[in-house]
Amino acid sequence: MITRRTTLLATGAVLAAPPLARAQSGWRAQFRELRYGIISSENERDAIARLQGLAAHAERKLGVPMRITRGTDYAAVVEALRANQLEFAHLGPAAYALARRAMGERVVPLLRHRGRDGAEGYYSVIFVKADSSVQSLADLRGRSFAFADPNSASGFAAPSYFLRKEGVEPSTYFSRTGFSGNHEQSVIAVLNGTYDAAATFWNNETAGNIQRMTEKGMIQPGTTRIIWRSPLIPNSPTVTRAEVPEDLRRDFVAMMKALPTEAPEVLRQLSTNTAGFADARNEDYLDVIAMTEDNQSRRRERRS
């Protein structure tokens, strides 16, 4: 269950629309700007900056400005979408499951990332400090553990679900659990000794949250070590609302699919691991929806 918030999103710069765009017909007559929301897996400054190339490209291609907004947490983006404050949003798979629960068929998946290595998904990994005595999941019994966000697939839903499949109930196996706030904060919390281990996202040996933080100079290379990896999680979807006009959806999807050839630098800014976009369907996320429902059911049982 999510609740209405007075301040849902941190907002990036919006580009000025050319005067002719306002005089055009079709969906452009209804929208002075397009609003694109992103989840809070990355810190606000870097996340907003990373998508300004997409905002500029969208203004050139679509003829109206695009405003990039970052949720204060994952649920905030879903709430903004539900409250008609966004036309498009990039959600994680578990955040999509939350949107489906909150909005039903009003949330429409459009696109999903395609990895440069051809992968259709990514992983949740559990990591510790490189010099930790912990070598395996068994060594984490009685230690402290950080999740990222209650609506993160790799930062909560997948590790909670798949650890239980291995006989590990997080609420009793670990001495203490908590939510760091986002994936970057999970890494910092482990390196600072606030938690013994944490979960984050990982694509391959060259791409993932830890690698991105290393590339940005936020952490030193080789300071963490992975001790567990989940089964594959489907790549994150970009979604819209059912009320958004079909011609706008079509133009947006065409623009995004053309990024590899028309604006490869914009695609690299979005993600160094993304080769492009494929169509997304609700059916792609049925396993994640079932996973999150199972997690919710168990949390309700513990509270009752």
C-alpha positions, 0 to 999 in steps of 0.5 A, a space after each residue: 500500500 502506498 500513500 499520497 506524498 506532498 513532495 514526491 520527486 526531485 526535479 531536474 532542469 527542463 528545456 524550453 520548448 520551441 514556439 512552433 511546438 505549441 501550435 502543433 496538432 495531435 498529442 503536442 496540443 495537450 502537453 506543454 512538457 513531458 514528465 519522466 520519472 526515475 527511481 532512487 537507485 542512484 544519488 539525486 545529483 548523478 541520476 538527474 545529470 545522467 538523464 539530461 542528455 535524454 531530455 535534450 534529445 527528446 526536445 529535439 525529436 519530439 518538439 516539447 521539453 522533457 522534465 526529468 524527476 527522481 523519486 525520493 524513494 521507489 514508491 514515490 515514483 509509483 505514486 507520482 505515476 498513479 497521481 497523473 504527475 508523470 507521463 513516463 517512468 523508469 521503474 525497477 521490476 519490483 517497483 513495477 509490481 507495486 505499480 501494478 498493485 496500485 494502478 492495475 492496467 493503468 500502468 502500461 509497460 513499454 520498453 525494457 533494457 537489452 544488455 550489451 552482452 545480450 542478457 535479458 536480465 540482471 542479478 541481485 548479489 550479496 557483498 561484503 568488504 573485501 577484507 571481511 572474514 565472511 566467505 559464504 552465506 553460512 558465515 553471515 548467520 548472526 551478522 547485520 544485513 542491509 537492504 536497499 529499498 522495500 520496492 527494489 527487486 535486487 535490493 530487497 524482493 529477490 534476495 528476500 525471496 531466494 534466500 528463503 528458498 535456500 532455507 534462510 529467513 532474513 528476519 531471523 537469520 541476521 542479527 539486524 536488518 534495515 533499509 539503507 535508502 538506495 543501492 549506493 548507500 548500501 555499499 557505503 554502509 558496508 564499507 563504513 562498517 554500519 552493516 556486515 553485508 548488503 544486497 545490490 544489483 549486478 549485471 556482469 563482471 564489468 557492469 553493476 552498482 559497485 562498478 558504477 560507483 568505482 567508475 564515478 570515484 565514489 569507492 576504491 576498486 577491489 574494496 568489496 567482494 560478492 558471496 552470493 548471486 540470485 537467479 536472473 531478474 528481468 531487466 527494468 521496464 519503462 512504463 506509461 499510463 493508460 491515459 497517455 495518448 497512443 500517438 505519444 506512446 508511439 513517438 516516445 517508443 520510436 525515439 527510445 528504440 532509435 537511440 543506438 543509431 541516432 544518439 549513441 552518446 545519450 544511450 551511453 549516458 543512460 547506462 554503459 551496459 545498455 545496447 538498446 531497448 526491446 518491447 516490454 509486456 506485463 507477462 515479462 514480470 509475472 514472476 517478479 509480481 508473484 515474488 513481491 506478493 509472497 514477500 508481502 504476505 510473509 511480512 503481513 504474517 509477521 506483523 499479525 
